[in-house]
Amino acid sequence: MEQNNAGGAENDFAAAFENSLAKMDKLKPGQAIETAVVAISGDSVFLELSGKSEGVLDKAEVTDADGKLTVSVGESLKVFFLRSDRGEMRFTTRIGGNNAAPSMLENAYQNKIPVEGTVEKEIKGGFEVKIGDSRAFCPFSQMGARRGEDAATYIGKKLMFRIQEFKEKGRNILVSNRVIEEEARAEVVEELKARLQEGDVVSGTIKSIQDFGAFVDLGGVEALLPISELSRNRVEDIRAVLSVGQEVEAELIKIDWKSSRLTLSLKSRLADPWAEARAKYPKDSKHSGSIVRIADFGAFVELEPGVDGLVHVSELRGDGKFGGNPLASLKVGQTMNVLVLDVDVSRRRISLKPATSVEEDATTNKYLGGDGETYNPFAALLSKKK
């Protein structure tokens, strides 16, 4: 009984599919359909239709900038009917150029079909766009997904638009490129949501650089690479490290889809110097470092890139100058010899205090005995006289 029901369901589906294909014989120019690719030959992509008619799509429409096909046999495709020519039904994935008669554009407006246009020139308040033999207007606010782009970068480009208004039989057309860009981005975001996780290593291209970080294109979605996440070293000038167009591989350390914020890190992919900090900087060991920051409570000394220690103000001695403030005599970049007081790897903290250098210790030892008593250079002579 269940097998009969299953067979009946399959027959019903097949019948429904045949009916949908049969309706394709009465397609109107600009009408959108979902069909499947049945063959690819020469410059044509053949689409599944009913009866003896065959659907044909120009292969160039589904070929990327590198000449590679973006569809394969059996794949479904959304196309728009253009015309019937000697039993051959021509389709397109977009309306533009010779396929942009006023009636087609009106149909594109009614059915929200994307149209291809060329940005001719900048005019008051926006751009003049040519779509076939028709001219349309695109406001500055509707060009591109981001505002603030240089208007000159759009002139002469072929872009996709959505017709927002169609009046006076096509003599007054208002279009938007921004809507198309936002829809494309939304599709990319959905794909990335299903694929990306925090901790993933991703590749991208640097699109722009600001003082606080760089924006990296991950293939339709931008992520921020903060200046603090570039290196274990302190980076003062981000432009000395990165450049627009540079390819980077970084770890995705934070994802916030609600705010559309992705955060990357190059630093996280580098070895953590704190892993060996306890062994390299044991208590009572002496080291030389550079002062990298001065605060009210003390000075931070960099022992190595990524490892700083704090010399608390209570460990510093004033020399009577600067009102007795021991911090006033210190400068960023100054070398300081320090003694390790304590190491807390879990909190990434090292407590330090000023110390003499190894050279100073060696000089001092000339005048001190092994037990710390003052060395008297005349002691040997006195002992001989006795």
BAKE-639848 format. One line per 8 residues: number of its first residue (from 1); their letters; for each residue x, y, z of C-alpha. Coordinates in Angstrom, 3 decimals, decimal comma. Layout:
# BAKE-639848
NUM> A> X:Y:Z  ...
//
This chain:
# BAKE-639848
1> MEQNNAGG> 0,000:0,000:0,000  2,828:2,373:0,922  4,590:1,524:-2,338  1,457:2,422:-4,310  1,218:5,740:-2,475  4,888:6,430:-3,173  4,382:5,623:-6,850  1,358:7,892:-6,963
9> AENDFAAA> 3,332:10,736:-5,413  6,071:10,322:-8,009  3,490:10,352:-10,802  1,882:13,488:-9,372  5,260:15,224:-9,213  6,095:14,203:-12,774  2,732:15,465:-13,971  3,182:18,779:-12,167
17> FENSLAKM> 6,623:19,170:-13,685  5,286:18,478:-17,173  2,546:21,033:-16,631  5,087:23,660:-15,560  7,151:22,935:-18,655  4,089:23,120:-20,871  3,467:26,669:-19,668  6,852:27,669:-21,025
25> DKLKPGQA> 5,411:27,616:-24,553  3,438:30,751:-23,643  6,240:32,710:-22,030  6,231:36,494:-22,249  9,406:38,505:-22,845  11,095:39,186:-19,500  9,290:36,371:-17,682  11,472:34,521:-15,153
33> IETAVVAI> 11,624:30,726:-14,895  13,619:28,112:-12,993  14,936:25,354:-15,240  17,901:22,993:-15,555  20,983:22,862:-17,758  20,776:19,821:-20,058  23,836:20,386:-22,244  26,700:22,770:-22,939
41> SGDSVFLE> 28,090:22,962:-26,454  30,060:25,582:-28,335  28,906:29,048:-27,298  25,530:27,861:-26,020  24,019:26,459:-22,847  20,878:24,377:-23,500  18,000:24,514:-21,029  15,275:21,995:-20,248
49> LSGKSEGV> 11,907:22,967:-21,800  8,744:21,204:-22,938  7,725:19,909:-26,374  10,071:20,270:-29,322  11,305:23,689:-28,245  14,704:24,093:-26,711  15,955:26,866:-24,464  19,266:28,470:-25,300
57> LDKAEVTD> 21,428:30,715:-23,150  24,572:32,509:-24,283  27,531:30,675:-22,702  29,297:33,999:-22,054  26,661:34,862:-19,454  27,748:31,987:-17,209  31,490:32,333:-17,740  33,656:34,149:-15,188
65> ADGKLTVS> 36,511:36,592:-15,827  38,973:33,677:-16,074  36,916:31,953:-18,763  35,580:29,231:-16,460  31,968:28,074:-16,504  29,980:28,819:-13,373  27,268:26,199:-14,106  27,266:22,505:-14,986
73> VGESLKVF> 24,888:20,018:-16,589  21,992:19,190:-14,267  22,302:22,417:-12,299  19,209:24,558:-11,867  19,279:28,119:-13,155  17,046:31,189:-12,972  16,687:32,772:-16,406  14,504:35,332:-18,175
81> FLRSDRGE> 12,744:34,711:-21,488  13,831:36,963:-24,365  12,192:35,757:-27,580  11,329:32,734:-29,742  13,260:32,365:-32,980  12,428:29,449:-35,362  11,440:27,178:-32,523  14,457:28,150:-30,461
89> MRFTTRIG> 13,641:29,964:-27,254  16,324:32,439:-26,189  16,945:33,201:-22,519  19,200:35,456:-20,487  20,325:35,726:-16,886  20,046:39,500:-17,107  18,448:42,162:-19,278  20,619:44,743:-20,998
97> GNNAAPSM> 22,192:45,831:-24,288  20,214:44,595:-27,286  17,812:42,786:-24,938  16,658:46,028:-23,304  13,666:47,226:-25,311  11,267:49,470:-23,304  8,759:46,612:-23,002  11,507:44,385:-21,557
105> LENAYQNK> 12,526:47,070:-19,101  8,950:47,539:-17,973  8,682:43,804:-17,423  11,971:43,881:-15,534  10,551:46,618:-13,306  7,347:44,708:-12,599  9,141:41,416:-11,906  12,241:42,850:-10,178
113> IPVEGTVE> 14,527:41,434:-12,866  18,126:42,743:-12,757  19,243:44,834:-15,720  22,729:45,544:-17,004  23,674:49,133:-17,692  26,717:51,271:-18,456  27,468:54,262:-16,247  27,819:57,046:-18,811
121> KEIKGGFE> 28,554:60,139:-16,759  28,038:61,961:-13,478  25,120:64,387:-13,390  23,465:66,453:-10,671  22,606:64,178:-7,747  23,877:60,951:-9,315  24,748:59,159:-12,535  23,292:58,745:-16,002
129> VKIGDSRA> 23,085:55,048:-16,875  22,514:53,642:-20,380  20,480:50,423:-20,566  20,112:49,358:-24,182  18,785:52,444:-25,969  17,208:53,825:-22,801  18,713:56,171:-20,267  18,180:55,909:-16,523
137> FCPFSQMG> 19,149:57,824:-13,419  20,966:56,311:-10,426  21,271:58,567:-7,327  24,630:58,749:-5,548  23,051:57,006:-2,544  22,052:54,021:-4,711  25,447:53,416:-6,318  27,555:50,748:-4,623
145> ARRGEDAA> 27,076:49,004:-1,299  29,210:51,607:0,487  28,881:55,347:0,416  31,878:57,628:0,101  33,399:55,988:-2,978  34,959:58,271:-5,579  32,300:58,934:-8,241  34,910:58,808:-11,015
153> TYIGKKLM> 35,571:55,114:-10,318  32,104:54,206:-11,669  32,225:56,074:-14,976  32,395:53,696:-17,960  31,666:50,578:-15,932  29,023:47,966:-16,739  27,041:47,208:-13,606  23,859:45,446:-12,566
161> FRIQEFKE> 20,839:47,517:-11,501  17,312:47,068:-10,189  14,663:49,348:-11,732  12,978:51,230:-8,889  10,691:53,430:-11,000  9,478:53,109:-14,598  7,422:56,073:-15,830  6,350:57,768:-19,059
169> KGRNILVS> 6,808:54,563:-21,074  10,478:54,378:-20,218  11,408:58,040:-20,553  11,772:58,325:-16,781  13,649:55,391:-15,220  15,163:55,294:-11,731  17,626:52,470:-10,935  19,626:51,186:-7,978
177> NRVIEEEA> 22,921:49,337:-7,993  23,072:49,285:-4,214  20,077:46,924:-3,947  21,827:44,402:-6,202  25,060:44,684:-4,199  23,253:44,210:-0,883  21,358:41,158:-2,160  24,599:39,618:-3,413
185> RAEVVEEL> 26,260:40,313:-0,081  23,331:38,767:1,796  23,771:35,555:-0,212  27,489:35,501:0,588  26,798:36,088:4,275  24,373:33,159:4,403  26,942:30,923:2,754  29,674:32,055:5,147
193> KARLQEGD> 27,400:31,623:8,180  27,073:27,948:7,379  30,785:27,510:6,742  32,829:29,761:9,024  33,610:29,265:12,697  35,777:31,132:15,172  39,285:29,721:15,012  39,209:29,120:11,251
201> VVSGTIKS> 42,143:30,363:9,179  40,879:32,360:6,196  42,472:34,062:3,192  41,591:37,531:2,026  42,702:40,700:0,270  43,307:44,013:2,026  40,807:46,530:0,611  41,548:49,591:2,757
209> IQDFGAFV> 43,773:50,669:5,640  42,944:52,944:8,564  45,089:53,972:11,546  43,213:51,475:13,760  43,379:48,491:11,394  42,855:47,069:7,912  39,662:45,896:6,208  40,078:42,512:4,524
217> DLGGVEAL> 37,793:41,205:1,767  36,945:37,547:2,406  35,128:37,144:-0,902  32,191:39,526:-0,645  32,318:40,201:3,096  34,828:42,440:4,851  36,531:41,662:8,157  38,602:43,930:10,387
225> LPISELSR> 42,236:43,177:11,163  42,977:45,498:14,133  46,444:47,003:14,456  46,743:45,307:17,861  46,353:41,896:16,160  49,131:42,306:13,597  52,172:41,205:15,580  53,627:40,383:18,980
233> NRVEDIRA> 55,660:43,560:18,480  54,049:46,959:18,898  53,124:48,347:15,488  53,240:52,137:15,365  52,600:52,597:11,624  50,222:50,033:10,120  51,015:51,201:6,594  54,624:50,192:7,064
241> VLSVGQEV> 53,455:46,606:7,576  50,432:46,225:5,266  49,386:47,559:1,859  46,162:47,657:-0,156  45,867:44,618:-2,431  48,065:42,449:-0,207  46,943:38,850:0,343  46,849:37,693:3,962
249> EAELIKID> 46,046:34,510:5,872  44,630:35,214:9,309  42,689:33,539:12,087  39,033:34,422:12,529  38,971:35,263:16,241  35,481:36,781:16,550  32,197:36,476:14,623  29,231:38,771:15,247
257> WKSSRLTL> 26,726:38,272:12,439  24,122:40,510:14,103  26,446:43,480:13,866  28,058:42,214:10,647  31,456:42,238:12,317  34,219:39,741:11,689  37,577:40,167:13,442  40,862:38,699:12,240
265> SLKSRLAD> 44,264:38,173:13,826  47,737:37,570:12,446  49,235:37,661:15,942  47,318:34,578:17,077  49,101:32,480:14,451  52,509:33,338:15,889  54,136:31,321:18,675  53,103:32,574:22,126
273> PWAEARAK> 56,252:33,862:23,886  54,565:33,499:27,282  54,689:29,710:26,921  58,426:29,827:27,739  58,354:32,935:29,935  58,795:31,147:33,272  61,854:29,240:32,025  63,420:32,254:30,308
281> YPKDSKHS> 62,788:34,749:33,095  63,111:32,920:36,428  62,903:34,783:39,713  66,063:36,777:40,630  67,398:36,608:37,043  68,711:39,806:35,441  67,786:41,089:31,981  68,004:44,161:29,825
289> GSIVRIAD> 64,887:45,601:28,201  63,421:48,704:26,646  60,813:50,960:28,262  57,720:50,825:26,032  55,127:52,595:28,180  55,044:54,797:31,259  51,974:54,976:33,506  51,253:56,671:36,824
297> FGAFVELE> 51,919:53,423:38,665  55,146:52,424:36,924  57,021:51,677:33,721  56,520:48,734:31,340  59,722:47,162:30,085  59,731:44,930:26,993  61,875:41,878:27,603  61,124:40,449:24,141
305> PGVDGLVH> 58,381:41,028:21,543  55,105:40,189:23,273  56,505:39,950:26,808  56,454:43,060:28,991  57,215:43,383:32,679  56,209:46,114:35,117  58,615:48,097:37,248  56,311:49,495:39,922
313> VSELRGDG> 56,825:53,122:40,897  57,608:51,961:44,466  60,695:50,170:43,128  62,086:53,345:41,578  64,241:55,879:43,387  64,097:59,600:42,681  67,274:61,671:42,406  65,827:64,834:43,842
321> KFGGNPLA> 64,948:66,288:40,424  61,466:66,699:38,916  59,911:67,222:42,329  61,056:63,826:43,501  58,967:61,957:40,887  61,068:58,888:39,880  59,028:58,353:36,684  59,853:61,812:35,332
329> SLKVGQTM> 63,433:60,814:34,592  62,354:57,846:32,431  61,676:57,927:28,681  60,036:55,535:26,250  62,755:53,729:24,316  65,225:53,956:27,185  67,159:50,788:28,047  66,759:49,522:31,607
337> NVLVLDVD> 68,477:46,678:33,454  65,964:44,802:35,569  65,725:42,018:38,134  62,783:39,589:37,994  60,736:39,591:41,215  57,841:37,333:40,164  56,362:35,626:37,084  52,621:34,932:36,703
345> VSRRRISL> 52,187:33,226:33,335  48,423:32,677:33,733  47,872:36,428:34,122  50,717:37,324:31,741  52,449:39,464:34,313  56,085:39,836:35,306  57,101:42,024:38,242  60,467:43,738:37,902
353> KPATSVEE> 62,749:46,131:39,720  65,757:48,100:38,494  69,042:46,227:38,678  72,672:46,787:37,829  73,990:45,371:34,574  76,284:42,358:34,261  79,143:44,713:33,378  78,493:46,785:36,492
361> DATTNKYL> 78,409:43,610:38,585  81,763:42,510:37,158  83,310:45,871:38,007  81,876:45,741:41,503  83,239:42,246:42,069  86,751:43,596:41,670  86,233:45,488:44,873  84,166:42,913:46,732
369> GGDGETYN> 85,224:39,546:48,075  83,255:36,405:47,586  81,489:36,959:50,889  80,575:40,514:49,996  83,267:42,155:52,154  85,049:45,176:50,668  88,233:44,188:48,881  91,389:45,985:50,195
377> PFAALLSK> 94,152:46,044:47,542  96,787:46,649:50,259  95,774:43,648:52,345  98,279:41,336:50,619  101,167:43,735:51,255  100,233:44,128:54,897  100,109:40,360:55,374  103,610:39,984:53,822
385> KK> 105,105:42,553:56,217  103,726:40,620:59,139
//
